[in-house]
Amino acid sequence: MNRFVTRSVIRFAAILILMIGAALPVRAELNIQDVTSPGGIKAWLVEEHSIPFVTLEIRFKGGTSLDLPGKRGATYMMSGLLEEGAGNLDAAAFSRTREELAADFAFSARADTVKISAKFLRENQPAALELLRKAIEAPRFDQVAIDRVRAQVISIIAADKKDPNEIASATFDRLAYGNHPYATPSTGTTASIDKLTRADLVTAYKNAMAKDRLYVSAVGDVTPKELGVMLDELLGGLPDKGSPMPPHAKITLTGGVTLVDLPTPQSVALFGHKGIKRDDPEFFAAFVMNQIFGAGGFTSRLTKEVREKRGLTYGVYTYLASYDLAELYMGSVASANDRIAQAIDVIKAEWAKMAKGGATAEELDAAKKFLTGAYPLRFDGNGRIASILVNMQLDDLPRSYIKTRNDKVNAVTLADVAKVAKRLLKPENLRIVVVGQPEGMENIN
C-alpha cells in the first residue's frame, strides 16, 4: 500500500469515528436548503462544516419496476455493474482508485428506485466526484464484469430459493400483484438472468438513469453554491428522460391460505391485504394504529397475545407497506410446525378485535410517546440524515415535515384510530402464505 493510500484511508476512518462519536444531538431544527444547480438539477442540502466530509444520496425513481417484459432482473444486475468499470477504468482500476481516494460508494436497485450512496473527504472531492460521475454517466459493461455479476446474481437467486422468508415473500407478491412487475423478484430468475445480453443491460441503464426521475440530498461540508456546481458536474450529462413509469398495481389478493412445502422444523407465515396510501388523510391514524397493533415490539397487542400469553413465537409484527405503485398492510410470524396454526388463529382474532373495538387510551398514549420520542433518534449521523431527506422527496413531503411530523402523530385521537382500524383491517380478506410443514392447515383459495 503506497503512502497516499495509507494517509487517505486512515484519515477516512478517523473522520468516521469522529462522526459516530460526535453524532449530532437530534437536530429537530435542521436547516434544509432547497438547491437548484445552474443546469436545473434540484437537491436538498443540510450544511455541516464541523467535519470535512460530504455525503450524497441519489435516487432514480422507477427501479426494477422498469424492467422490460422478458428482461426481469436487468435493472438489478445493471446496478451491480455501475462500479465494475467506468470511463477509462476497468473494474480493478475503478476499485483501486476508489480505495486511494478513501471514497465510499454503494449502488443498488429495488422495486421503486435505483439507489446510489456516496461519502468522501472534502479534500478528495474533485477526484471522488469525477470517479462517481464515470460510474453514473459512463459505465463500461465489460463482458468479463457482466459474467462475474451474472454469476453473483444467480447465486443470490439460488440462496433465495432455500430461504423460507424469501419464498414467502415471492409467493405473496405473486398472489398480490398479478401481472405487475412487483409480482416477481427484482433479481429475476436464473433463466431470465442467463439470457440477458450487454445490450439488455445498456437498455436498462438508459431506461432507469435519467434526470426526469432524479432525487438528490446532500449533507456535510459543502455550500449551496458548491453543491450546485457538483450536481451539474456529476449528473448534468444524463439524458433528460427515461422510460415511462409502470401503472399503479391492481391488488389481486383474496382471503385464504397458501401453503408452500419446505422441510423445516418451523413455519414462516406472511399475511396481509390491501393497505393505505402514504398521502391518504388517514395515514397517520393508520401509522399510530399499527404501532399499537403490531409494530410496537413487546408493547404491541400481537406480541402480548401471540408471544407473551401463549408462547407461540419469538416474534410477530405488522407494517404498512407503502410502495410507489401499491399499498399493503402486512405482517409476519414464525412458529413451530405444530403451533403455527394456533398462532395464525390468534392473529386473525386480534385483527377482528382491533377492527371492531379500536384502541384504549393507555395504548394510544404509549404509542404516541414512543413514536414521537424515537423519531429524533433517527437523525444520528450525516448518512442517516441524507437518506431521510431523499426519502422525503420521494414521498413528496415538504421540507417542513421534520418539524410537523410529531404534531401529526400527537393529533391522532382514539376516534381516529377506531375509524381507520374499521376501514383498514379486514380479517376476512387476509391472504396468509405459510412456508414450512404446518400441522392442521390446508390450502384455502
N, C-alpha and C positions, 0 to 999 in steps of 0.2 A: 504494500500500500504506500503510495507516494505521500509526501508531506502535505500536499494540498488536500488530499482526501482525508487524512488524519485530522487536520485542523477543522475542516468543514463538518465532518461527522461528529467530532467531539463538541463543536460549538452548537450544532443542531440538537444534540442530546442534552446539552446543558440548558439550552433555552426551553426544551420540552419540560425538563424538571422544574424550571422556574415557572413555567406556565401552570403546571399542576400545583406547585406549592403556593403560587400567588393567584390561583383561580379566583377571579374577582368575586367579591360578595355579590349576592343576587343583584343584578342590575335592572331593577324594575323600571328605571328611568333611562333605559338605553336610548341614545340619540341615533335613531335610524334615519340616515340621509338617503334621499332618492337621487340617484346619479344617472345622468344621460350622457353618453360619450359624444364627441363631435360627429361620429358616424351614426348616431341614433340608437346605440345599444344601451339598454337600461339595466340598472343594478341597484341593490340596496347595500348600504355601507354603514358599518359601525367602526369609527376610528378608535384605535387603541395603540398609543405610541409609547407605552412603557416598556414594550419588548419589541426588538427589531425583527418582526415576524409577520407574514401575511398568510391568511387563509382564504381560499376561494372555494365556493360551492357552485357548481354549474349543472343545470338540468336541461334536458331536451325532452319536452312533453311528447308522449306517444309511446315510447319504449317498445317493448317486444310486441305490443298490440299492432304495430305497423307491419309485422311480418306478412309477406305476400302468400297467397294460397299455395300450398305445396312447399313452402320455404320455411317452415316452422323451425325456430332456433337460429335463424340467420342474424337477427339483431343481437341476440345474446352472445353468439360466437363473435360477431363483429366487434362488440365492446371489449372482448378479451384480446383482440388483436391491435387495439389502438396503441398499446405500449410495446408491441412486438415489432418495432421498427417503424421509423417515420422519417420523411425527408431523405437526407443523405446518410442516415444512420440505420444499420440493420439492428436486429433485436439486441445483440450483445453490446453494440456500441451505444445504443439508447440506454440500456440499463447501466452501463459503466458511467456514462455522462451524468445520469441522474444521481448516482451514488457520489460522484465527485462534487456535485452541487449540493449534496445533502438535502435534496428535494424529495418530497413525499407526494406521489400521485396515485390515485386509485380510480379505476374505470369499471363500470358495471352497468347492467341493463336489467330492468324489472318490467312488470306488466305495463306501467304507465310512464316510465321515464328511462332515459339514458343518463347515468349519473357520473359526474367527474368531480373528484375532490383533489385539492392541491394545497400543499403547505410548503413554504420556502422562506429562507432567510432574506431579509431586506437587502443585504449586501450582495446576494447572488440573484437578485430579482431579474435583471435583463436576460441573463443566460437561462435561468429557470423558465421564464415566460416563453422564450424562444423555443426551448425544448418542448414545453407543453403545447405551444402553437403547432409545432410539427405533428404532434400526436393527434391533435384535433383537426387540423386542416390538411395534413399530408400523410396519412397512414400508408404504409407501403403494401400491406397484404402480400408479403412474400410467401411463396408456396411452402417453404420449409416451416415458416411460422404457422401457416394455415394448418398444415398437417399436425403440428405439435398441439395447437389449441384444439383442433378437432378431436384428437385422442383424449385430451383432458375433459372435454365436454362429454364425450361418450362414457368416460369413467364416472363422471358425476351422474349421468343418466342411469348407469348400471347400479350405482350405490343407492340412488333414489328408489329403484325397484325393490330393494330389500328393506327399506326404511318404512315402518308402519305409519309414521306421521306423514311422510311424503305420499304414500299410497292413499291414505285417507284424503289428503288434500287434493290429489289429482282426481280421485273418484268423485269427490264432492263438486269440484269445479266442472267436471264433465256433465254432471247432472244439473248444475245450476245455470250454465251459460249457453247451452245448445250449440249453435254454430259460430258463436262469437270467439275471437282469439283467446279470451280469458278461459275458455273451456279446456285448453290444452297447456301443458307446462311450457314456460318460457324457454326452457332448454331444448325443446324439440324432442324428437325420438331418435334412436340410433339410425333408423332408416332415413329420416329427413336430414340429419346431420351428415351422414355418409354421402348424400347426393349434392350437398352444397358446393358450388364452384366459386372460384375467385370472383367471377362476375356477379354471382348472387350476393356475395358479401359487400362488394362495392355498391351494388344497388341498395342494400340495407343501410349502408352508411349514408348514401345520398338522401334516402327517404327520411332518415331519423335526425341527421345533424344539419339543421337549418335555423336561420335566425327567427323565423316566424313562430317557433316553439321554444325559444330560449329564455331561461330564467337564471339570474346570477345574484349571488350575495358575496360580500367581502367583509372580513373583519381583520383589523390589525394595523400595522404601521404604514398607512397609506392615506393620502388626502383625496377628496373628491376629484380634483383636477388630475391627479396622478392616476387614479382609477379609471377615469375616462379614457386617458391615453392607453392604459393597459388593455381595456376592453376592446378597443379598435385593433390594437396590435395582435391580440390573442384570438379574437373572434370575427374580426371585420372581413376576413376572406371567405367566410362561409356563404353558401347560397342563401338567397332571401327566403325561399320557400322549400319545404319538404313535401312528402306525400300527404294526401288528405287523411284526417283522423278517422278511425272507425266509428260506427254509430254507437249509441248507448246500448248496452247489453239488455236484452229481454230476459228476465229471470224465469227459468223454466222449471223451478223446483216445485214439487208437490210433496205433501206429507207422506211419510213412510219410512221404511228401514231398508238399507242396502248393506249386505254382508259381503266382506272380502276375506276369503280364507287365507290365513297365514299362520304357520306353525310357530306360535309364540306362547309363553305362559300367561301373558296378559293381553287384553284387547285395548285398542285405542279407538275412541269414538269422536267424530267430528259432527256437529249438529248445527242447524241454522235454518233461516228462512229470509224472506225479503227484509231489508233494513230501512235506513233513513238517510236522506241526502245530507251532506255537510252543510249546505246552505238552507236547510229546512228551518223554519221559525222555531220548531220544537226540538232542534238538535241538542241544545244544552240541557233541556229537560231529559232527553234520552241519555245523554252523557252522564248526568248525575244518577239517573235510574240504573244505568249499567254498573256504576261504581257500587251501588247498594246491592245489586242483584248478583253480579258475578265477577266484577273486576277488582273488588276491594280486598283481595287476599284473605287473611284469616277473619276479616270482619264481614265478608260478603255472605249473603244468605246461602248460596250454593255450597260454599266451603263449610259453613256451620252444619248444614243438613246432610251433605254427602260425606264429608270427611270427619268432622268432629263428632257428630252424633252417632254416625253409623260405621265409620272407619272403612268406607268403601273405596277410597282413593287417597293418594298423596296430593293430588292437585286437580282442581276443576276451575274453569274460568270462562268468561264470556267477553265478547268485544264487538264494537261497532266497526265493521269492515267497510269503509267508505273509499272506494276506488274512483278514478275519474269517470268511469263509464258504467258503474254498477254500485249497488248498496246492499249489504247483507248484515244481518245480526246473527252472530255465530258464537259457538262455544266448543270446548274440548274437555274430555275426561279420559283417564286411563284407569283400568281396574283389572283384577284377576278375571280370567275367563268365566269362572263360576259366580262372579259378583257384578259383572258389567251390566247385566240386565236390570238388576236391582238399582244400580247407580243411575241408569237412564230413566227408570220409572220415577225415582225421586226428583230428578231434574225436570221431567215433564210436569210433575205435580207442582213443583215450585214455580215453573213457568206460568202455569194456570193461576196459581195463587197470587203472584205478583200482578198478572194481568187484571185480575178481579179486584184485588184489595189495595194495590199501591204500596207505599212505604209508611213507616212510622216516623214521628217527629224526631225520635232519637237517631234513627238510621239516616235521615236527611241531614241532621246536624253533623253527624260524624263524617258523612261523605263530603259535605262542603268543607269542613275543616281540613280533611286530608287533601282534597283536590286543590284548594287554594294555598295550602301550606307547601305542597310538593311542587307546585308549578315553578316558583322562583329557583328551585334547586336544579332545574334543567339547564340554567344559564351558567354552567360551571366551567366554561372554557371557550376559547375562540372558535374551535371546531364545532362545538355544540351550538353556539350562537349562530354561526353561519348556516348550519343545517336548518335550524328553526326558521331563520329569515327566508331561506329559499323555499321551504315548505309552505310558509305563509303566503308567498307569492303564488305558488301553485294552487293553493286553496282560495285564491282571490280574496285574501284578508287584508285589511288596511294596516298601515304601519302602527296605528294606534291600538291594534288588537292586544298587544302585550300589556298595555295599561288597563284595558277594559275587560279582559278575559275573566279575571276573578270576579268582577262585578256581575258578569253574566251568570257565572256559577252561583253566586250568592242570591241572585234574583229568582232562582228556581224555587217554587213552592211545592207543598205536598199535593195540592190540586194539579199542578203541572206534571208531577211525576205520575200521579194516578191516571191522568188523561193520556199521556204518551205511552204508559205501560199498557193501557187498554188498547190503544191504537196499534202499537208495535208488536207486542208479544202474542203470538198465535200458536199455541201448543199443537193444535190440530194440523198446522202447516209445517211442522218441524220435519225436515229430512235428516235422518240420522244414518251416518255411514260408520260402520264398525269393522275394523281390521283386526283379525285375530281368529280365535276359535271360541267365540262366546257360547256359553251354555244357555239353553232356554230361549234362544232368539231365532227368528226366521225372517227371510226377506218379505217385506210388505210394500207392494207397489200400488 
